[in-house]
Amino acid sequence: MYNETKKIIDLQGGRTIEISTGKLAKQADGAVVIKQGNTMLLATVVAAKKAKEDVDFMPLSVEYKEKYAANGKFPGGFLKREARPSDYEILVSRLIDRALRPLFPADYHAEVFVTVNLISADKDIQPDALAGLAASAALAVSDIPFQGPISEVRVARINGEMITNPTFSQMAQGCDLDIIVAATMDNIMMVEGEMKEVQEIDMLDAIKVAHEAIKKQCQAQIELMEELGKTTKRTYCHETHDLNLKDKVVADLYEKAYAIAKSQQPKHERTDAFDALVDNYIALLSEEQQAEQAKLIHVYFHDFVLKPAMRNMILNEGVRLDGRKTNEIRQIWSEVDYLPGAHGSAVFTRGETQSITTVTLGTKMDEKQIDDVLREGTERFVLHYNFPPFSTGDARPARGISRREVGHGNLAFRALKPMIPADCPYAIRVVSDILESNGSSSMATVCAGTLALMDAGIPIQKPVSGIAMGLIAEGSKFAILSDILGDEDHLGDMDFKVTGTADGITATQMDIKVDGLSYEVLAAALEQARQGRLHILNKITETMETPREDFKPHVPRMVQIEIAKEFIGAIIGPGGKVIQEMQKESGTTITITEVGEIGQVAIFGPDQAGIDYVVNRINGITAIPEVGEIYEGKVKTITDFGAFVEILPGKDGLLHISEITKERLESMQDSGLTEGQIIQVKLLAVDQRSGKLKLSKKALL
């Protein structure tokens, strides 16, 4: 029925990864199962036999999906089935996509669909570190043209040791560096991760450790390809070319394009000038020539005129499209408290990139709920990034949140998260809306987020800034670019984002589009990024150096108190009666979290008076009555034999008829007490068995 082929890869600590093919999903162009422990990933790849008409790009689709059954769970929601991908699944899909996409042939335009499913889960194994290997292995055993294989590896520094593909339990010990690296046998393709103010040399060391592990995983795929006879891939022809036309376009337009590139015009004016140059050139042709050659002319202009002109200008003259030197940062201005109604706000503008960012503070009930296949709980700090079409002058509708927005927001989230104080009682939501974009809007989000958090009064540990670096490389010549423009990202060889404080890196994201990038070049890029990051950090602190000493007047206040676990029920009351009453009377929101033997009570309200009311009520509920103490209490009910007096919230005691006056009372009608009356009483005794309180008014006479 099937002929299964397997390969085993050895990992640190005696662990192994198994790659198998030939058993499942045999009608796909390529299918593999990756297994480590009880974790199993099924990766499949299918490519169309022909490219669609007028497609001149790589139409690659990558889907990573986790099946809830893999961990013995039901999906949430009304339908109880897997629905739209979670942010985590989108982020893993992007990790795979960014590693694979540069390695398809430039002239290959058939649709390719890569699907990676988590079909069995080991609760202690992180599947995202295996997803890239699974996708590449599926391509390796297919006949789809692909210049791999690649693999992805996580490296974390735990207790000073670099560990590849650590488990969840190892990560729980705490780490100061956590990155995922993608690479071929020879070249680093992608790096993404978060750090706790580590130095550049430490990050490079982690990348080297990852690459050594990746080489073994790539070698296993090569051996699998050879064993299955899949080293020869399918033939295709998705492009037709006219070399004479290409040479003519280059000869006629290169110098003119070079002049426009050197004109230092703003983004839209420069784009319009390039477009006009091509359009006017095509307009000179006959209608027949236009119909036959217009599309090719646009392709040749982009690939062999515009791209070389910009790159040669930088490499030969050290001049960039906007006139800056390679290490120069664009002009920066920023402002805080721009939006008076927000809890915190900031505008950060660098060149033609601008973010307006807000901070909103909430309660524990506002925390993000996480219910993934392997991750559950809440996230106190969230960051959302929005990239509307108008930010680039595009006339198109906004249709939901894109994968790019999720990825860029996650990078900024990782950059700022280490600086949020652990004891901050608030749920924090940061939202960055990009109003203009011409390069590194995610880094503008980091800078604006830092300012908005300080404007909100969040005592962040240190300000964080971010910078996007680029690279132009031709043979032995290269130029590292600080604070890249959108065109420099598109036409360049590297997009390398680095965030951090004055003392070290907090997050990074790197995509490399060129082969053979040495560690020496990476080290130089990191050092140039550090200098640029510090320059931007100085600009931020000129606007606001430290967080506000107090929150703004309209920001709701929050107070946290701790109570013994045994009092949680009394504060909530039967059916929530007590806590609901306190919230209604004070206008506050109260949350209680059980942590071990302690109950953490958070009181969130618009004014201090309401918070003080709740604190006093809770202190009363949790107070332990002391014999001999005098209390001011409220008469709750009157009976034939005495009165019940509430001396503390929820704590009533019996004031017997014999303990009201020195004289003997015949009935309670002679006591002078009424329900609701406030009186002073003394606690005479507490019954050790029942806990009943014995009160006296007579003892105070």
C-alpha positions, 0 to 999 in steps of 0.5 A, spaced: 500 500 500 505 504 501 513 505 501 515 509 507 522 512 507 525 515 513 531 519 515 533 521 522 536 527 525 540 527 531 539 533 536 542 536 542 541 532 548 540 525 545 534 528 542 532 526 534 527 528 529 524 523 524 523 525 517 518 520 513 515 520 506 511 515 502 505 514 507 501 520 508 498 524 502 501 521 496 497 525 491 500 531 493 506 533 489 510 532 496 508 530 503 512 529 509 511 527 516 516 530 521 516 527 528 520 529 535 517 525 541 510 525 540 509 532 536 508 530 529 507 535 523 504 533 516 507 538 511 504 538 503 506 542 497 502 542 491 504 546 485 500 548 479 503 545 472 502 552 468 503 559 470 497 564 470 497 569 464 500 576 466 503 573 473 510 576 473 511 574 481 512 568 485 505 566 487 506 562 494 501 561 499 503 558 506 498 555 511 500 553 518 495 550 522 494 547 529 489 541 530 486 542 537 485 534 537 493 534 536 493 536 544 486 532 546 482 539 546 476 542 543 476 548 539 472 554 542 467 558 540 460 556 538 461 552 532 467 548 536 471 547 530 478 550 527 476 557 524 480 563 522 488 562 524 490 565 530 496 570 530 500 565 532 499 561 526 499 567 522 506 568 525 509 561 524 506 561 517 510 568 515 516 564 518 516 559 513 514 564 507 520 568 509 525 563 508 522 559 502 520 565 498 527 567 496 529 560 494 524 559 488 527 561 481 526 568 479 522 566 473 518 561 476 511 563 476 506 557 478 502 557 484 505 554 490 501 552 496 505 549 502 500 547 508 503 545 514 499 541 520 500 540 527 497 533 527 500 530 534 502 535 540 507 533 545 506 538 550 513 540 552 515 541 544 515 547 541 512 545 534 514 552 530 521 550 530 520 544 526 515 547 521 520 550 516 524 543 516 517 540 514 515 545 509 522 544 506 522 537 506 516 537 502 519 541 497 525 536 497 521 530 496 517 533 490 519 535 483 517 543 484 523 547 482 526 550 489 533 552 490 533 549 497 533 545 502 533 550 508 531 549 515 529 553 521 532 552 528 530 556 535 536 558 539 535 560 546 540 562 551 538 559 558 543 559 564 548 562 559 548 556 555 546 556 548 540 551 547 537 549 540 530 547 539 529 548 547 522 545 550 517 549 553 519 547 560 527 549 559 524 556 556 520 556 563 527 557 567 528 563 563 532 566 557 535 572 555 535 570 548 530 567 544 531 567 536 529 562 530 534 562 524 532 559 517 538 558 513 541 553 507 547 549 507 551 555 506 547 562 507 543 565 513 536 567 510 532 569 516 532 571 523 527 573 528 527 573 535 527 577 542 532 578 547 533 582 554 538 587 552 543 582 549 550 585 545 551 584 538 556 579 539 551 574 543 546 575 537 551 573 532 554 567 536 547 564 537 546 565 529 552 561 528 550 555 533 543 555 529 547 554 522 551 548 525 544 545 527 541 547 520 546 544 516 545 537 519 537 538 517 539 540 510 544 534 509 538 529 511 534 532 506 539 532 501 540 525 502 532 523 502 532 527 495 537 523 492 534 516 495 528 518 492 531 520 485 528 527 486 534 531 485 532 533 478 526 538 478 520 539 473 522 543 467 518 549 466 517 556 461 514 561 465 517 567 461 519 569 454 524 574 453 527 579 447 534 580 449 535 585 443 529 589 446 532 588 453 539 591 451 535 597 447 531 599 453 538 599 457 541 603 452 536 608 451 533 609 459 539 607 464 542 614 464 535 618 464 533 613 470 540 614 473 539 622 473 532 621 476 535 617 482 540 622 483 535 628 483 533 627 491 526 628 490 520 625 495 518 618 494 511 620 490 515 625 485 520 620 484 516 614 482 512 619 478 518 621 474 520 613 473 513 612 471 513 617 466 520 615 463 517 609 461 510 611 459 513 616 454 518 611 452 512 606 450 508 612 447 513 613 441 512 606 439 507 604 434 500 601 436 503 594 434 509 594 438 506 597 444 501 591 444 507 586 443 513 590 447 510 594 453 509 589 458 517 586 457 519 594 457 516 595 464 520 588 466 526 590 463 526 597 466 525 595 473 530 589 473 535 592 468 535 599 469 531 602 475 534 597 480 542 597 477 541 605 477 539 605 484 544 600 486 550 603 482 549 610 485 550 607 492 555 603 491 559 607 486 558 614 489 555 613 496 549 617 495 542 614 496 535 616 493 534 621 498 541 624 498 543 621 504 550 618 506 549 610 507 549 611 515 545 617 515 538 617 519 532 621 516 530 627 520 526 626 526 520 629 530 516 627 535 510 629 540 507 626 546 500 628 549 497 629 542 490 626 543 487 629 549 482 623 550 487 617 550 491 615 556 497 616 553 499 618 546 505 620 541 506 622 534 513 619 531 515 622 524 522 620 521 522 622 514 516 620 510 514 615 515 509 617 521 506 613 526 500 616 531 500 611 537 495 610 543 496 607 550 489 604 553 490 602 560 485 597 563 483 591 568 485 584 568 478 583 564 481 587 559 487 582 558 488 578 551 485 571 552 489 565 549 486 559 547 491 556 542 492 548 541 499 548 546 498 555 549 493 557 554 492 563 559 492 571 558 497 576 555 497 583 560 500 587 554 498 587 547 500 591 541 496 592 535 499 595 528 495 598 523 497 599 516 491 603 512 492 604 504 492 612 505 499 611 508 502 610 502 497 614 497 494 607 495 487 608 492 484 602 495 479 599 500 482 596 507 479 589 508 481 586 515 488 585 518 493 583 513 498 578 515 504 583 514 500 587 520 500 581 525 508 580 523 510 588 524 505 588 530 509 582 533 516 585 532 514 591 536 511 588 541 517 583 542 521 590 542 517 593 548 515 587 552 521 586 556 521 594 558 514 593 561 514 593 569 512 586 572 508 589 577 504 594 573 497 592 575 494 595 569 492 591 562 496 595 557 494 596 549 498 599 545 495 601 538 500 604 532 496 607 526 501 608 520 499 615 517 505 615 512 510 610 510 516 610 506 520 604 510 521 601 517 514 603 519 514 597 524 520 601 527 517 607 528 511 604 532 517 602 537 519 609 537 512 612 538 510 606 543 516 608 547 513 615 547 506 613 548 507 609 554 511 614 558 506 619 556 501 614 559 505 614 566 507 607 565 514 606 568 518 603 563 524 600 565 528 604 559 526 607 553 527 603 546 528 605 539 528 601 533 532 602 526 531 598 519 538 596 516 539 595 508 544 592 504 547 593 497 552 587 495 555 586 488 561 581 488 566 584 493 563 591 494 557 592 499 554 598 502 550 598 509 544 602 509 541 605 515 534 607 516 532 604 509 527 607 504 521 603 501 525 603 495 531 601 498 528 595 501 525 593 495 531 593 490 536 591 496 539 585 498 537 585 506 532 588 510 534 588 517 530 591 523 534 591 530 530 594 536 533 596 543 535 600 549 542 604 550 544 597 553 542 592 548 538 589 543 531 587 545 528 584 538 530 583 531 527 581 524 532 580 518 531 577 511 537 576 507 536 576 499 543 575 497 547 568 497 554 568 501 553 574 506 559 573 511 558 574 518 563 580 518 558 583 514 553 582 519 557 584 524 558 591 521 551 591 519 549 590 527 554 595 529 552 600 524 545 599 527 547 600 534 550 607 532 543 609 528 539 606 534 542 610 539 542 616 535 534 615 534 534 614 542 537 621 543 531 624 539 526 620 543 529 622 549 529 629 547 522 629 547 520 625 553 526 623 557 522 619 563 515 617 564 510 621 567 510 621 575 503 620 575 497 618 570 493 623 567 487 626 571 482 622 566 486 615 567 482 610 571 486 609 578 488 602 580 489 599 587 492 592 588 491 589 595 492 582 597 488 578 602 488 571 605 485 566 600 480 564 605 476 571 604 475 570 597 468 567 598 466 572 603 468 578 598 465 575 592 459 573 597 453 568 595 452 569 587 456 575 587 452 579 591 457 582 595 462 584 590 456 586 585 454 591 591 461 594 592 462 595 584 455 598 584 456 603 590 463 605 588 463 605 580 469 601 580 471 594 577 473 589 582 477 583 579 480 577 584 486 572 582 487 566 586 495 566 586 497 560 591 494 561 598 493 569 596 488 572 593 490 578 589 484 584 589 485 589 583 480 595 584 479 599 578 475 606 578 475 613 575 476 616 582 479 615 589 473 616 593 470 610 590 477 606 590 477 608 598 470 605 599 472 598 596 478 598 600 475 599 607 469 594 605 474 589 603 479 591 609 472 590 614 471 583 611 478 580 612 479 583 619 479 578 624 475 581 630 479 582 637 476 580 643 476 587 648 476 591 642 470 597 641 466 597 635 462 602 631 456 597 629 450 597 625 443 594 628 441 589 623 435 586 626 432 586 633 429 579 636 425 578 643 432 576 646 437 582 643 439 585 637 444 583 631 449 588 630 454 588 624 461 590 627 465 589 620 462 588 613 459 581 613 460 580 621 454 580 625 454 579 633 449 578 638 448 584 643 444 580 648 438 583 652 442 583 658 448 586 655 444 593 653 443 597 659 445 596 667 438 595 669 434 589 667 430 590 661 423 586 660 423 587 653 427 589 647 421 595 646 425 598 652 432 598 649 431 604 645 434 600 639 432 601 632 434 597 626 439 601 622 441 605 628 449 606 629 451 604 636 458 602 640 459 595 642 465 591 645 466 584 643 466 580 649 468 573 646 468 569 640 465 562 640 471 557 638 467 552 635 461 556 631 465 563 631 459 567 634 460 573 636 458 576 643 457 583 644 456 588 650 453 595 650 453 595 658 460 594 658 461 601 655 457 604 660 
